[in-house]
Amino acid sequence: MLVAVKAVRETIATSTNSIAWVNVPGATATFTVPALRKDLFIAQFTAESVCWGAGGYCPVRILLNGVEMDPASGTDFAFDSTDAGTANSSSWESHSVERSRAYQGSFIPVTVTVQVQYMVTSAGANFRLDDWHFTVQQLH
């Protein structure tokens, strides 16, 4: 049964050249899981992206209360690529990712946060996201 749906979107571009995970600004949704209930969360993130500069690629992950949602592949999921250094800052494309994870509530209601993060896998690479849409469904 569908409990809640939250959608967050942004048309202002954001970029990173961090080789460590950083939050996509604004790509966060919060929910409440009632006491002693197990809910399933399904998250979709779609964005116009460009990954350019040094070789490597640009991963995205989605976290549920700080734990990567499934399939949890860490930096192994390439949301976009520098195409071995041949992409440039005008190589825009649309990409998406979908993840899911069950969450078991506690003896009291719990607030759950779902967050998108991004990074680059190679120093000298750049990752830009624009016109993104983040949707999270809570099901019981």
C-alpha positions in Angstrom: 0.0 0.0 0.0 1.3 3.4 -0.9 1.9 5.5 2.2 3.5 8.7 0.8 5.3 10.1 -2.2 7.6 13.1 -2.2 9.1 14.8 -5.2 11.9 17.3 -5.1 13.2 19.1 -8.2 15.7 21.8 -9.2 16.5 23.7 -12.3 19.7 25.4 -11.0 22.9 23.5 -12.0 25.3 22.3 -9.3 28.7 20.8 -9.8 31.4 18.8 -7.9 35.0 17.8 -8.5 35.1 15.9 -5.2 36.6 12.5 -5.1 34.6 11.8 -1.9 30.8 11.6 -1.7 29.0 14.9 -1.3 25.3 15.6 -1.1 23.5 16.9 -4.1 22.1 20.2 -2.7 18.4 20.0 -2.1 18.1 16.3 -3.1 16.6 15.2 0.2 13.2 13.8 1.3 12.1 12.9 4.8 9.4 10.5 5.9 8.0 9.0 9.2 8.0 5.3 9.7 5.4 4.5 12.4 6.3 2.4 15.5 7.0 -1.3 14.8 6.3 -1.1 11.1 8.5 -2.2 8.2 8.2 0.0 5.1 9.7 -0.2 1.6 11.2 2.9 0.0 11.7 3.3 -3.8 13.7 6.3 -5.0 14.3 7.5 -8.5 16.7 10.3 -9.5 16.8 11.7 -13.0 19.0 14.6 -14.2 20.7 16.3 -17.1 24.4 15.6 -16.5 27.8 16.2 -17.9 31.0 14.4 -16.7 34.2 15.8 -18.2 37.9 16.4 -17.7 40.3 13.7 -16.7 39.5 10.1 -17.3 37.2 8.3 -15.0 33.4 8.5 -14.4 30.8 10.2 -12.2 28.8 8.0 -9.8 25.6 8.7 -8.0 24.2 6.9 -4.9 21.0 7.2 -2.9 21.1 6.8 0.9 18.4 5.9 3.4 19.4 7.1 6.8 23.0 7.0 5.8 22.9 3.5 4.3 23.2 3.0 0.6 20.0 1.8 -1.0 19.9 -1.4 -3.1 21.6 -2.4 -5.3 24.4 -0.9 -3.2 27.3 -0.7 -5.6 29.3 2.1 -4.1 31.4 3.8 -6.7 30.8 1.0 -9.2 27.6 2.7 -10.6 28.6 5.1 -13.3 25.8 7.7 -13.6 27.9 9.4 -16.4 31.3 9.1 -17.9 34.1 11.4 -19.2 34.3 9.0 -22.2 38.0 8.4 -21.4 38.6 12.2 -21.2 36.9 13.0 -24.6 33.7 14.5 -23.1 33.6 18.3 -22.6 31.5 20.7 -20.6 28.9 20.7 -23.4 28.4 16.9 -23.5 25.0 17.1 -21.7 22.9 14.0 -21.5 19.9 12.7 -19.5 20.6 9.9 -17.0 18.6 8.2 -14.2 19.0 5.8 -11.3 16.4 3.8 -9.2 17.1 2.2 -5.9 15.0 0.6 -3.1 15.4 -0.5 0.5 13.2 -1.7 3.4 13.3 0.0 6.7 12.2 -1.5 10.0 10.7 1.0 12.4 11.5 1.1 16.1 9.3 1.1 19.3 8.6 4.8 18.5 7.9 6.6 15.2 11.2 7.2 13.3 12.1 10.0 10.9 13.8 8.6 7.7 15.9 10.7 5.4 16.6 9.8 1.7 19.5 11.6 0.2 21.2 11.7 -3.2 25.0 12.0 -3.3 27.5 12.4 -6.1 31.3 12.4 -6.8 34.0 11.9 -9.4 36.3 8.9 -9.5 39.4 10.8 -10.9 41.1 14.0 -9.8 40.7 16.6 -12.5 37.2 15.3 -13.5 34.1 17.5 -13.1 30.4 16.5 -12.6 27.5 18.8 -13.3 23.9 18.1 -12.6 21.0 20.3 -13.8 17.2 20.1 -14.2 17.0 17.1 -11.8 14.0 15.3 -10.4 14.1 13.2 -7.3 11.0 11.1 -6.3 10.7 8.8 -3.3 7.8 6.4 -2.6 7.1 5.0 0.8 5.1 1.7 0.8 3.8 -0.6 3.5 
